[in-house]
Amino acid sequence: MTKVYDLIIIGGGPIGLACGIEAQKAGLEYLILEKGTLCNSIYNYPVNMTFFSTSERLEMAGIPFMSIGAKPTRTEALEYYRRIYQHFQLKVNLYEGVKTLVKSGDEFEIKTSKSTYRSRKLVLATGFYDLPNLMDVPGEELPKVLHYYKEPWPFIAQKVLVVGGANSAVDAALECWRKGAEVSIVLLGDEVDENVKYWVRPDIMNRIKEGSIRAFPRSSVKSISETEVTISTPDGEVTIENDWVLAMTGYKPNFALLDQLGVELSLDEKRQPCYDQANQESNVPGVYLAGVVCGGLNTREFFIENSIVHAESIVKDILLKSKKPA
């Protein structure tokens, strides 16, 4: 007989770990499934990334988050959540991606890359960093086009076009320029996003103003070739020489898993999943949503610091409905 878990949590990032902690405290038989490394999304952030939030706002379960500066780095966050995992001895299966989710009666069947599981409840804490928003232009499939940026060293003495005006794009543009790349940036609006980190935005604005980084405002990429990029601008098409395109165009949740379960999405541009904000349960009984996946394509509403509370709400509701003592 296949073991039936009380709860399976899909996603081993900070919010998935928080759900695991609450499940463990409540005495639930649980398992966290993570398709990559622990906190895979944070691992895939740029190497030199600094969080917008302060370290104390990212803390969970009463474990202090110590960082050298007021705002922690990617490396400090990875170490903190590793210690969380180790301290609580959380049950996490790494490098085990979920393939299919099927509801059968009051239980769920979860098929992964390695095994099959059954569970009475599900939490989807899958984040949004898996699937990049594509530009859908000719040449986007070329090896020179990257949707994830790690560090500037590969782009020394290269002609780099950065697409996007948010934090990831600005960080990539500035880092590559400082390592000797010839950087241009394509902006959808008049200038970089007003929500770019406040200590970084003046830097990129000044680099654009002085001409160190060439900006194409109110523009978009039309096509990409091995040696050039053609850009649609308000003044017509412009073709520039190019070695690399860093398409920092944002990311979206894995809607496929939601679709498999029948989780409804809003019909507007946000495509926000349907769920009860009081307990995080979706329109599908027994399926809970935690973290940034709750926002659909609106990825700027949910963060680690305001989503940790989802874990407690979810486990409290599971206990209530299963009549397990808290």
Buried (B, 14 or more C-beta within 10 A) or exposed (E): EEEEBBBBBBBBBBBBBBBBBBBBBBEBBBBBBBBBBBBBBBBBBBEEBBBBBBBEBBBBBEBEBEBEEEBBBBBBBBBBBEEBBEEBEBBBBBEBEBBEBEBEEEBBBBEBEEEEBBBBBBBBBBBBBBBBBEBEBEBBEEEBBBBBBBEBEBBEEBBBBBBBBBBBBBBBBBBBBEBEBBBBBBBBEEBBBEEBBEEBBEBBBEBBEEEBBBBBBBBBBBBBEEEBBBBBBEEEEBEBEBBBBBBBBBBBBBBEBBEBBEBBBEEEEBBBBBBEEEBBBBEBEBBBBBBBBBBBBBBEEBBBBEBBBBBBBBBBBBBEBEEEEE
